Amino acid sequence: MAIKIISNRCPQNHRCPLLHVCPVDAISQNGVGLPVIDETKCTECGKCVRYCAMGAMHLK
């Protein structure tokens, strides 16, 4: 399984609040662009999926 970002649901015009939600710092963002998930760090806890107000995070 892996967590994926559904790009058309992410507004990409703000700092992603999930940067501070991820317990292992697996989410990064360059400026206000699309966040990126580092799959080598991600433990698939699902916290980002639960806290994303836009529903842009999906656990596959």
mmCIF file of the N, C-alpha and C atoms, coordinates in Angstrom:
data_MODEL
# 
_entry.id   MODEL 
# 
loop_
_atom_site.group_PDB 
_atom_site.id 
_atom_site.type_symbol 
_atom_site.label_atom_id 
_atom_site.label_alt_id 
_atom_site.label_comp_id 
_atom_site.label_asym_id 
_atom_site.label_entity_id 
_atom_site.label_seq_id 
_atom_site.pdbx_PDB_ins_code 
_atom_site.Cartn_x 
_atom_site.Cartn_y 
_atom_site.Cartn_z 
_atom_site.occupancy 
_atom_site.B_iso_or_equiv 
_atom_site.pdbx_formal_charge 
_atom_site.auth_seq_id 
_atom_site.auth_comp_id 
_atom_site.auth_asym_id 
_atom_site.auth_atom_id 
_atom_site.pdbx_PDB_model_num 
ATOM 1   N N  . MET A 1 1  ? 0.834   -1.189 0.000  1.00 0.00 ? 1  MET A N  1 
ATOM 2   C CA . MET A 1 1  ? 0.000   0.000  0.000  1.00 0.00 ? 1  MET A CA 1 
ATOM 3   C C  . MET A 1 1  ? 0.876   1.249  0.000  1.00 0.00 ? 1  MET A C  1 
ATOM 4   N N  . ALA A 1 2  ? 0.285   2.327  -0.435 1.00 0.00 ? 2  ALA A N  1 
ATOM 5   C CA . ALA A 1 2  ? 1.014   3.607  -0.456 1.00 0.00 ? 2  ALA A CA 1 
ATOM 6   C C  . ALA A 1 2  ? 0.004   4.748  -0.414 1.00 0.00 ? 2  ALA A C  1 
ATOM 7   N N  . ILE A 1 3  ? 0.434   5.851  0.130  1.00 0.00 ? 3  ILE A N  1 
ATOM 8   C CA . ILE A 1 3  ? -0.410  7.048  0.150  1.00 0.00 ? 3  ILE A CA 1 
ATOM 9   C C  . ILE A 1 3  ? -0.064  7.878  -1.074 1.00 0.00 ? 3  ILE A C  1 
ATOM 10  N N  . LYS A 1 4  ? -1.083  8.261  -1.800 1.00 0.00 ? 4  LYS A N  1 
ATOM 11  C CA . LYS A 1 4  ? -0.924  9.053  -3.015 1.00 0.00 ? 4  LYS A CA 1 
ATOM 12  C C  . LYS A 1 4  ? -1.656  10.385 -2.864 1.00 0.00 ? 4  LYS A C  1 
ATOM 13  N N  . ILE A 1 5  ? -1.194  11.374 -3.594 1.00 0.00 ? 5  ILE A N  1 
ATOM 14  C CA . ILE A 1 5  ? -1.835  12.681 -3.605 1.00 0.00 ? 5  ILE A CA 1 
ATOM 15  C C  . ILE A 1 5  ? -2.671  12.807 -4.868 1.00 0.00 ? 5  ILE A C  1 
ATOM 16  N N  . ILE A 1 6  ? -3.931  13.150 -4.704 1.00 0.00 ? 6  ILE A N  1 
ATOM 17  C CA . ILE A 1 6  ? -4.825  13.385 -5.837 1.00 0.00 ? 6  ILE A CA 1 
ATOM 18  C C  . ILE A 1 6  ? -4.664  14.868 -6.192 1.00 0.00 ? 6  ILE A C  1 
ATOM 19  N N  . SER A 1 7  ? -3.868  15.138 -7.205 1.00 0.00 ? 7  SER A N  1 
ATOM 20  C CA . SER A 1 7  ? -3.436  16.510 -7.499 1.00 0.00 ? 7  SER A CA 1 
ATOM 21  C C  . SER A 1 7  ? -4.580  17.471 -7.807 1.00 0.00 ? 7  SER A C  1 
ATOM 22  N N  . ASN A 1 8  ? -5.654  17.009 -8.424 1.00 0.00 ? 8  ASN A N  1 
ATOM 23  C CA . ASN A 1 8  ? -6.740  17.941 -8.755 1.00 0.00 ? 8  ASN A CA 1 
ATOM 24  C C  . ASN A 1 8  ? -7.579  18.315 -7.533 1.00 0.00 ? 8  ASN A C  1 
ATOM 25  N N  . ARG A 1 9  ? -7.368  17.656 -6.401 1.00 0.00 ? 9  ARG A N  1 
ATOM 26  C CA . ARG A 1 9  ? -8.071  18.022 -5.161 1.00 0.00 ? 9  ARG A CA 1 
ATOM 27  C C  . ARG A 1 9  ? -7.224  18.934 -4.278 1.00 0.00 ? 9  ARG A C  1 
ATOM 28  N N  . CYS A 1 10 ? -5.942  19.023 -4.559 1.00 0.00 ? 10 CYS A N  1 
ATOM 29  C CA . CYS A 1 10 ? -5.047  19.849 -3.755 1.00 0.00 ? 10 CYS A CA 1 
ATOM 30  C C  . CYS A 1 10 ? -4.985  21.250 -4.357 1.00 0.00 ? 10 CYS A C  1 
ATOM 31  N N  . PRO A 1 11 ? -5.339  22.295 -3.586 1.00 0.00 ? 11 PRO A N  1 
ATOM 32  C CA . PRO A 1 11 ? -5.385  23.641 -4.142 1.00 0.00 ? 11 PRO A CA 1 
ATOM 33  C C  . PRO A 1 11 ? -4.023  24.200 -4.563 1.00 0.00 ? 11 PRO A C  1 
ATOM 34  N N  . GLN A 1 12 ? -2.929  23.722 -3.998 1.00 0.00 ? 12 GLN A N  1 
ATOM 35  C CA . GLN A 1 12 ? -1.576  24.129 -4.378 1.00 0.00 ? 12 GLN A CA 1 
ATOM 36  C C  . GLN A 1 12 ? -1.355  25.638 -4.366 1.00 0.00 ? 12 GLN A C  1 
ATOM 37  N N  . ASN A 1 13 ? -2.032  26.328 -3.499 1.00 0.00 ? 13 ASN A N  1 
ATOM 38  C CA . ASN A 1 13 ? -1.821  27.770 -3.412 1.00 0.00 ? 13 ASN A CA 1 
ATOM 39  C C  . ASN A 1 13 ? -1.589  28.199 -1.965 1.00 0.00 ? 13 ASN A C  1 
ATOM 40  N N  . HIS A 1 14 ? -1.201  27.247 -1.149 1.00 0.00 ? 14 HIS A N  1 
ATOM 41  C CA . HIS A 1 14 ? -0.949  27.531 0.258  1.00 0.00 ? 14 HIS A CA 1 
ATOM 42  C C  . HIS A 1 14 ? 0.060   26.514 0.809  1.00 0.00 ? 14 HIS A C  1 
ATOM 43  N N  . ARG A 1 15 ? 0.603   26.823 1.962  1.00 0.00 ? 15 ARG A N  1 
ATOM 44  C CA . ARG A 1 15 ? 1.471   25.853 2.622  1.00 0.00 ? 15 ARG A CA 1 
ATOM 45  C C  . ARG A 1 15 ? 0.592   24.717 3.120  1.00 0.00 ? 15 ARG A C  1 
ATOM 46  N N  . CYS A 1 16 ? 0.941   23.523 2.788  1.00 0.00 ? 16 CYS A N  1 
ATOM 47  C CA . CYS A 1 16 ? 0.155   22.345 3.159  1.00 0.00 ? 16 CYS A CA 1 
ATOM 48  C C  . CYS A 1 16 ? 0.196   22.156 4.677  1.00 0.00 ? 16 CYS A C  1 
ATOM 49  N N  . PRO A 1 17 ? -0.959  22.150 5.336  1.00 0.00 ? 17 PRO A N  1 
ATOM 50  C CA . PRO A 1 17 ? -0.989  21.961 6.782  1.00 0.00 ? 17 PRO A CA 1 
ATOM 51  C C  . PRO A 1 17 ? -0.551  20.561 7.200  1.00 0.00 ? 17 PRO A C  1 
ATOM 52  N N  . LEU A 1 18 ? -0.528  19.639 6.274  1.00 0.00 ? 18 LEU A N  1 
ATOM 53  C CA . LEU A 1 18 ? -0.152  18.266 6.605  1.00 0.00 ? 18 LEU A CA 1 
ATOM 54  C C  . LEU A 1 18 ? 1.348   18.113 6.858  1.00 0.00 ? 18 LEU A C  1 
ATOM 55  N N  . LEU A 1 19 ? 2.136   19.134 6.503  1.00 0.00 ? 19 LEU A N  1 
ATOM 56  C CA . LEU A 1 19 ? 3.570   19.096 6.779  1.00 0.00 ? 19 LEU A CA 1 
ATOM 57  C C  . LEU A 1 19 ? 3.817   18.907 8.269  1.00 0.00 ? 19 LEU A C  1 
ATOM 58  N N  . HIS A 1 20 ? 2.912   19.437 9.089  1.00 0.00 ? 20 HIS A N  1 
ATOM 59  C CA . HIS A 1 20 ? 3.067   19.350 10.536 1.00 0.00 ? 20 HIS A CA 1 
ATOM 60  C C  . HIS A 1 20 ? 2.290   18.189 11.139 1.00 0.00 ? 20 HIS A C  1 
ATOM 61  N N  . VAL A 1 21 ? 1.494   17.502 10.334 1.00 0.00 ? 21 VAL A N  1 
ATOM 62  C CA . VAL A 1 21 ? 0.688   16.379 10.807 1.00 0.00 ? 21 VAL A CA 1 
ATOM 63  C C  . VAL A 1 21 ? 1.465   15.073 10.733 1.00 0.00 ? 21 VAL A C  1 
ATOM 64  N N  . CYS A 1 22 ? 2.292   14.929 9.730  1.00 0.00 ? 22 CYS A N  1 
ATOM 65  C CA . CYS A 1 22 ? 3.025   13.677 9.501  1.00 0.00 ? 22 CYS A CA 1 
ATOM 66  C C  . CYS A 1 22 ? 4.022   13.434 10.641 1.00 0.00 ? 22 CYS A C  1 
ATOM 67  N N  . PRO A 1 23 ? 3.895   12.314 11.347 1.00 0.00 ? 23 PRO A N  1 
ATOM 68  C CA . PRO A 1 23 ? 4.780   12.042 12.487 1.00 0.00 ? 23 PRO A CA 1 
ATOM 69  C C  . PRO A 1 23 ? 6.218   11.695 12.099 1.00 0.00 ? 23 PRO A C  1 
ATOM 70  N N  . VAL A 1 24 ? 6.453   11.379 10.825 1.00 0.00 ? 24 VAL A N  1 
ATOM 71  C CA . VAL A 1 24 ? 7.812   10.996 10.398 1.00 0.00 ? 24 VAL A CA 1 
ATOM 72  C C  . VAL A 1 24 ? 8.393   11.959 9.368  1.00 0.00 ? 24 VAL A C  1 
ATOM 73  N N  . ASP A 1 25 ? 7.767   13.125 9.203  1.00 0.00 ? 25 ASP A N  1 
ATOM 74  C CA . ASP A 1 25 ? 8.230   14.150 8.255  1.00 0.00 ? 25 ASP A CA 1 
ATOM 75  C C  . ASP A 1 25 ? 8.398   13.614 6.835  1.00 0.00 ? 25 ASP A C  1 
ATOM 76  N N  . ALA A 1 26 ? 7.446   12.809 6.398  1.00 0.00 ? 26 ALA A N  1 
ATOM 77  C CA . ALA A 1 26 ? 7.510   12.236 5.055  1.00 0.00 ? 26 ALA A CA 1 
ATOM 78  C C  . ALA A 1 26 ? 6.899   13.147 3.990  1.00 0.00 ? 26 ALA A C  1 
ATOM 79  N N  . ILE A 1 27 ? 6.247   14.229 4.414  1.00 0.00 ? 27 ILE A N  1 
ATOM 80  C CA . ILE A 1 27 ? 5.613   15.152 3.466  1.00 0.00 ? 27 ILE A CA 1 
ATOM 81  C C  . ILE A 1 27 ? 6.442   16.419 3.376  1.00 0.00 ? 27 ILE A C  1 
ATOM 82  N N  . SER A 1 28 ? 6.778   16.805 2.152  1.00 0.00 ? 28 SER A N  1 
ATOM 83  C CA . SER A 1 28 ? 7.516   18.048 1.935  1.00 0.00 ? 28 SER A CA 1 
ATOM 84  C C  . SER A 1 28 ? 6.795   18.846 0.855  1.00 0.00 ? 28 SER A C  1 
ATOM 85  N N  . GLN A 1 29 ? 7.173   20.109 0.747  1.00 0.00 ? 29 GLN A N  1 
ATOM 86  C CA . GLN A 1 29 ? 6.536   20.980 -0.240 1.00 0.00 ? 29 GLN A CA 1 
ATOM 87  C C  . GLN A 1 29 ? 7.517   22.062 -0.643 1.00 0.00 ? 29 GLN A C  1 
ATOM 88  N N  . ASN A 1 30 ? 7.608   22.304 -1.929 1.00 0.00 ? 30 ASN A N  1 
ATOM 89  C CA . ASN A 1 30 ? 8.453   23.369 -2.461 1.00 0.00 ? 30 ASN A CA 1 
ATOM 90  C C  . ASN A 1 30 ? 7.577   24.590 -2.688 1.00 0.00 ? 30 ASN A C  1 
ATOM 91  N N  . GLY A 1 31 ? 7.733   25.616 -1.862 1.00 0.00 ? 31 GLY A N  1 
ATOM 92  C CA . GLY A 1 31 ? 6.892   26.811 -1.982 1.00 0.00 ? 31 GLY A CA 1 
ATOM 93  C C  . GLY A 1 31 ? 5.450   26.486 -1.684 1.00 0.00 ? 31 GLY A C  1 
ATOM 94  N N  . VAL A 1 32 ? 4.560   26.796 -2.619 1.00 0.00 ? 32 VAL A N  1 
ATOM 95  C CA . VAL A 1 32 ? 3.143   26.488 -2.444 1.00 0.00 ? 32 VAL A CA 1 
ATOM 96  C C  . VAL A 1 32 ? 2.675   25.490 -3.508 1.00 0.00 ? 32 VAL A C  1 
ATOM 97  N N  . GLY A 1 33 ? 3.612   24.726 -4.041 1.00 0.00 ? 33 GLY A N  1 
ATOM 98  C CA . GLY A 1 33 ? 3.287   23.726 -5.041 1.00 0.00 ? 33 GLY A CA 1 
ATOM 99  C C  . GLY A 1 33 ? 2.700   22.468 -4.422 1.00 0.00 ? 33 GLY A C  1 
ATOM 100 N N  . LEU A 1 34 ? 2.550   21.463 -5.213 1.00 0.00 ? 34 LEU A N  1 
ATOM 101 C CA . LEU A 1 34 ? 1.990   20.181 -4.792 1.00 0.00 ? 34 LEU A CA 1 
ATOM 102 C C  . LEU A 1 34 ? 2.914   19.519 -3.768 1.00 0.00 ? 34 LEU A C  1 
ATOM 103 N N  . PRO A 1 35 ? 2.377   19.099 -2.623 1.00 0.00 ? 35 PRO A N  1 
ATOM 104 C CA . PRO A 1 35 ? 3.199   18.384 -1.643 1.00 0.00 ? 35 PRO A CA 1 
ATOM 105 C C  . PRO A 1 35 ? 3.719   17.073 -2.236 1.00 0.00 ? 35 PRO A C  1 
ATOM 106 N N  . VAL A 1 36 ? 4.795   16.590 -1.667 1.00 0.00 ? 36 VAL A N  1 
ATOM 107 C CA . VAL A 1 36 ? 5.420   15.345 -2.119 1.00 0.00 ? 36 VAL A CA 1 
ATOM 108 C C  . VAL A 1 36 ? 5.554   14.418 -0.913 1.00 0.00 ? 36 VAL A C  1 
ATOM 109 N N  . ILE A 1 37 ? 5.269   13.143 -1.112 1.00 0.00 ? 37 ILE A N  1 
ATOM 110 C CA . ILE A 1 37 ? 5.413   12.153 -0.051 1.00 0.00 ? 37 ILE A CA 1 
ATOM 111 C C  . ILE A 1 37 ? 6.657   11.322 -0.324 1.00 0.00 ? 37 ILE A C  1 
ATOM 112 N N  . ASP A 1 38 ? 7.548   11.279 0.656  1.00 0.00 ? 38 ASP A N  1 
ATOM 113 C CA . ASP A 1 38 ? 8.749   10.454 0.571  1.00 0.00 ? 38 ASP A CA 1 
ATOM 114 C C  . ASP A 1 38 ? 8.367   9.040  0.998  1.00 0.00 ? 38 ASP A C  1 
ATOM 115 N N  . GLU A 1 39 ? 8.229   8.142  0.037  1.00 0.00 ? 39 GLU A N  1 
ATOM 116 C CA . GLU A 1 39 ? 7.773   6.787  0.320  1.00 0.00 ? 39 GLU A CA 1 
ATOM 117 C C  . GLU A 1 39 ? 8.763   5.991  1.165  1.00 0.00 ? 39 GLU A C  1 
ATOM 118 N N  . THR A 1 40 ? 10.019  6.427  1.210  1.00 0.00 ? 40 THR A N  1 
ATOM 119 C CA . THR A 1 40 ? 10.990  5.720  2.043  1.00 0.00 ? 40 THR A CA 1 
ATOM 120 C C  . THR A 1 40 ? 10.813  6.073  3.524  1.00 0.00 ? 40 THR A C  1 
ATOM 121 N N  . LYS A 1 41 ? 10.197  7.224  3.803  1.00 0.00 ? 41 LYS A N  1 
ATOM 122 C CA . LYS A 1 41 ? 9.943   7.642  5.183  1.00 0.00 ? 41 LYS A CA 1 
ATOM 123 C C  . LYS A 1 41 ? 8.528   7.303  5.647  1.00 0.00 ? 41 LYS A C  1 
ATOM 124 N N  . CYS A 1 42 ? 7.587   7.301  4.721  1.00 0.00 ? 42 CYS A N  1 
ATOM 125 C CA . CYS A 1 42 ? 6.175   7.124  5.044  1.00 0.00 ? 42 CYS A CA 1 
ATOM 126 C C  . CYS A 1 42 ? 5.915   5.754  5.677  1.00 0.00 ? 42 CYS A C  1 
ATOM 127 N N  . THR A 1 43 ? 5.220   5.772  6.813  1.00 0.00 ? 43 THR A N  1 
ATOM 128 C CA . THR A 1 43 ? 4.859   4.525  7.500  1.00 0.00 ? 43 THR A CA 1 
ATOM 129 C C  . THR A 1 43 ? 3.411   4.137  7.228  1.00 0.00 ? 43 THR A C  1 
ATOM 130 N N  . GLU A 1 44 ? 2.736   4.893  6.376  1.00 0.00 ? 44 GLU A N  1 
ATOM 131 C CA . GLU A 1 44 ? 1.348   4.651  5.986  1.00 0.00 ? 44 GLU A CA 1 
ATOM 132 C C  . GLU A 1 44 ? 0.411   4.616  7.190  1.00 0.00 ? 44 GLU A C  1 
ATOM 133 N N  . CYS A 1 45 ? 0.655   5.527  8.130  1.00 0.00 ? 45 CYS A N  1 
ATOM 134 C CA . CYS A 1 45 ? -0.189  5.609  9.329  1.00 0.00 ? 45 CYS A CA 1 
ATOM 135 C C  . CYS A 1 45 ? -1.587  6.131  9.000  1.00 0.00 ? 45 CYS A C  1 
ATOM 136 N N  . GLY A 1 46 ? -1.715  6.876  7.894  1.00 0.00 ? 46 GLY A N  1 
ATOM 137 C CA . GLY A 1 46 ? -3.008  7.392  7.466  1.00 0.00 ? 46 GLY A CA 1 
ATOM 138 C C  . GLY A 1 46 ? -3.412  8.707  8.096  1.00 0.00 ? 46 GLY A C  1 
ATOM 139 N N  . LYS A 1 47 ? -2.537  9.280  8.906  1.00 0.00 ? 47 LYS A N  1 
ATOM 140 C CA . LYS A 1 47 ? -2.863  10.547 9.563  1.00 0.00 ? 47 LYS A CA 1 
ATOM 141 C C  . LYS A 1 47 ? -3.133  11.645 8.542  1.00 0.00 ? 47 LYS A C  1 
ATOM 142 N N  . CYS A 1 48 ? -2.340  11.721 7.496  1.00 0.00 ? 48 CYS A N  1 
ATOM 143 C CA . CYS A 1 48 ? -2.532  12.755 6.472  1.00 0.00 ? 48 CYS A CA 1 
ATOM 144 C C  . CYS A 1 48 ? -3.855  12.554 5.737  1.00 0.00 ? 48 CYS A C  1 
ATOM 145 N N  . VAL A 1 49 ? -4.241  11.308 5.529  1.00 0.00 ? 49 VAL A N  1 
ATOM 146 C CA . VAL A 1 49 ? -5.507  11.013 4.857  1.00 0.00 ? 49 VAL A CA 1 
ATOM 147 C C  . VAL A 1 49 ? -6.665  11.525 5.708  1.00 0.00 ? 49 VAL A C  1 
ATOM 148 N N  . ARG A 1 50 ? -6.607  11.295 7.012  1.00 0.00 ? 50 ARG A N  1 
ATOM 149 C CA . ARG A 1 50 ? -7.675  11.731 7.917  1.00 0.00 ? 50 ARG A CA 1 
ATOM 150 C C  . ARG A 1 50 ? -7.744  13.248 8.061  1.00 0.00 ? 50 ARG A C  1 
ATOM 151 N N  . TYR A 1 51 ? -6.595  13.925 8.038  1.00 0.00 ? 51 TYR A N  1 
ATOM 152 C CA . TYR A 1 51 ? -6.565  15.356 8.315  1.00 0.00 ? 51 TYR A CA 1 
ATOM 153 C C  . TYR A 1 51 ? -6.622  16.252 7.089  1.00 0.00 ? 51 TYR A C  1 
ATOM 154 N N  . CYS A 1 52 ? -6.527  15.714 5.896  1.00 0.00 ? 52 CYS A N  1 
ATOM 155 C CA . CYS A 1 52 ? -6.576  16.551 4.690  1.00 0.00 ? 52 CYS A CA 1 
ATOM 156 C C  . CYS A 1 52 ? -8.019  17.017 4.452  1.00 0.00 ? 52 CYS A C  1 
ATOM 157 N N  . ALA A 1 53 ? -8.245  18.309 4.635  1.00 0.00 ? 53 ALA A N  1 
ATOM 158 C CA . ALA A 1 53 ? -9.589  18.879 4.497  1.00 0.00 ? 53 ALA A CA 1 
ATOM 159 C C  . ALA A 1 53 ? -10.107 18.795 3.058  1.00 0.00 ? 53 ALA A C  1 
ATOM 160 N N  . MET A 1 54 ? -9.201  18.717 2.097  1.00 0.00 ? 54 MET A N  1 
ATOM 161 C CA . MET A 1 54 ? -9.588  18.688 0.689  1.00 0.00 ? 54 MET A CA 1 
ATOM 162 C C  . MET A 1 54 ? -9.787  17.259 0.162  1.00 0.00 ? 54 MET A C  1 
ATOM 163 N N  . GLY A 1 55 ? -9.439  16.261 0.956  1.00 0.00 ? 55 GLY A N  1 
ATOM 164 C CA . GLY A 1 55 ? -9.563  14.869 0.506  1.00 0.00 ? 55 GLY A CA 1 
ATOM 165 C C  . GLY A 1 55 ? -8.548  14.526 -0.567 1.00 0.00 ? 55 GLY A C  1 
ATOM 166 N N  . ALA A 1 56 ? -7.401  15.209 -0.544 1.00 0.00 ? 56 ALA A N  1 
ATOM 167 C CA . ALA A 1 56 ? -6.393  15.010 -1.589 1.00 0.00 ? 56 ALA A CA 1 
ATOM 168 C C  . ALA A 1 56 ? -5.453  13.846 -1.301 1.00 0.00 ? 56 ALA A C  1 
ATOM 169 N N  . MET A 1 57 ? -5.466  13.323 -0.101 1.00 0.00 ? 57 MET A N  1 
ATOM 170 C CA . MET A 1 57 ? -4.602  12.194 0.249  1.00 0.00 ? 57 MET A CA 1 
ATOM 171 C C  . MET A 1 57 ? -5.417  10.914 0.185  1.00 0.00 ? 57 MET A C  1 
ATOM 172 N N  . HIS A 1 58 ? -4.837  9.899  -0.438 1.00 0.00 ? 58 HIS A N  1 
ATOM 173 C CA . HIS A 1 58 ? -5.570  8.642  -0.642 1.00 0.00 ? 58 HIS A CA 1 
ATOM 174 C C  . HIS A 1 58 ? -4.659  7.475  -0.302 1.00 0.00 ? 58 HIS A C  1 
ATOM 175 N N  . LEU A 1 59 ? -5.138  6.582  0.545  1.00 0.00 ? 59 LEU A N  1 
ATOM 176 C CA . LEU A 1 59 ? -4.400  5.378  0.901  1.00 0.00 ? 59 LEU A CA 1 
ATOM 177 C C  . LEU A 1 59 ? -4.779  4.294  -0.077 1.00 0.00 ? 59 LEU A C  1 
ATOM 178 N N  . LYS A 1 60 ? -3.804  3.894  -0.897 1.00 0.00 ? 60 LYS A N  1 
ATOM 179 C CA . LYS A 1 60 ? -4.061  2.864  -1.916 1.00 0.00 ? 60 LYS A CA 1 
ATOM 180 C C  . LYS A 1 60 ? -3.889  1.497  -1.351 1.00 0.00 ? 60 LYS A C  1 
# 
